[in-house]
Amino acid sequence: MITDKNVISISQMRKETESVLDKVKNLGQPVYLFSRSQIKAVLLNPEEFAKMQELIENYHDQRELLGVTEDELKQAEDWNKVKAKV
């Protein structure tokens, strides 16, 4: 949600870059960078960004798994049986 606490203007970013980046790091939520009343960018804490990337990758992995056919699943089960014997 956009609030007074997580909105920064481009002018402020230019003047106070280091403090804005500290705010991004410590706020724990996205910071919206505005220019002329329009959002130009969203700044995220690197740890939060990494979590989001992992969630997206997990989502894509699940979607891929749901697309597995019965024959492919059977082959995978057969492979597990072969591996178990080895």
C-alpha positions as CSV (number, residue, x, y, z in Angstrom):
1,M,0.0,0.0,0.0
2,I,1.3,3.5,-0.8
3,T,1.5,5.8,2.2
4,D,3.4,8.9,3.1
5,K,6.1,6.7,4.6
6,N,7.0,4.9,1.4
7,V,6.8,7.6,-1.2
8,I,9.9,9.4,-2.5
9,S,10.2,12.0,-5.2
10,I,13.0,11.9,-7.8
11,S,14.3,15.2,-6.5
12,Q,14.6,13.8,-3.0
13,M,16.3,10.8,-4.4
14,R,18.9,13.0,-6.1
15,K,19.6,15.1,-3.0
16,E,19.4,12.4,-0.4
17,T,20.3,9.1,-2.2
18,E,22.1,7.5,0.8
19,S,19.3,8.2,3.3
20,V,16.6,7.0,0.8
21,L,18.5,3.8,0.3
22,D,18.7,3.4,4.1
23,K,15.0,3.9,4.2
24,V,14.5,1.2,1.6
25,K,16.6,-1.2,3.6
26,N,15.0,-0.5,7.0
27,L,11.3,0.1,6.0
28,G,10.6,-3.5,5.2
29,Q,8.2,-2.6,2.3
30,P,8.5,-1.2,-1.2
31,V,9.4,2.5,-1.6
32,Y,7.7,4.2,-4.6
33,L,9.7,6.7,-6.6
34,F,7.5,9.4,-8.1
35,S,8.0,12.0,-10.7
36,R,5.2,14.4,-11.7
37,S,2.6,12.4,-9.7
38,Q,3.5,9.2,-11.5
39,I,5.3,6.1,-10.2
40,K,8.6,5.8,-12.1
41,A,10.1,3.0,-10.0
42,V,9.7,0.7,-7.0
43,L,12.7,0.2,-4.7
44,L,13.0,-2.9,-2.7
45,N,15.2,-4.2,0.0
46,P,17.5,-6.8,-1.5
47,E,16.4,-9.5,0.9
48,E,12.8,-8.9,0.1
49,F,13.5,-9.0,-3.6
50,A,15.3,-12.3,-3.2
51,K,12.2,-13.7,-1.3
52,M,10.0,-12.5,-4.1
53,Q,12.2,-14.1,-6.7
54,E,12.1,-17.4,-4.9
55,L,8.3,-17.3,-4.6
56,I,8.1,-16.7,-8.4
57,E,10.5,-19.5,-9.2
58,N,8.5,-21.9,-6.9
59,Y,5.3,-20.8,-8.6
60,H,6.8,-21.6,-12.1
61,D,8.1,-24.9,-10.8
62,Q,4.7,-25.9,-9.6
63,R,3.0,-24.8,-12.8
64,E,5.6,-26.9,-14.7
65,L,4.9,-29.9,-12.5
66,L,1.2,-29.7,-13.0
67,G,1.8,-29.9,-16.7
68,V,3.4,-33.4,-16.4
69,T,1.5,-36.1,-18.2
70,E,0.6,-39.5,-16.7
71,D,3.1,-41.2,-19.0
72,E,5.9,-38.9,-17.8
73,L,4.9,-39.4,-14.2
74,K,5.0,-43.2,-14.7
75,Q,8.4,-43.0,-16.3
76,A,9.6,-41.0,-13.3
77,E,8.2,-43.6,-10.9
78,D,9.9,-46.4,-12.9
79,W,13.2,-44.4,-12.7
80,N,12.8,-44.2,-8.9
81,K,12.3,-48.0,-8.8
82,V,15.5,-48.5,-10.8
83,K,17.4,-46.1,-8.6
84,A,16.3,-47.9,-5.5
85,K,17.6,-51.2,-6.8
86,V,21.0,-49.8,-7.6
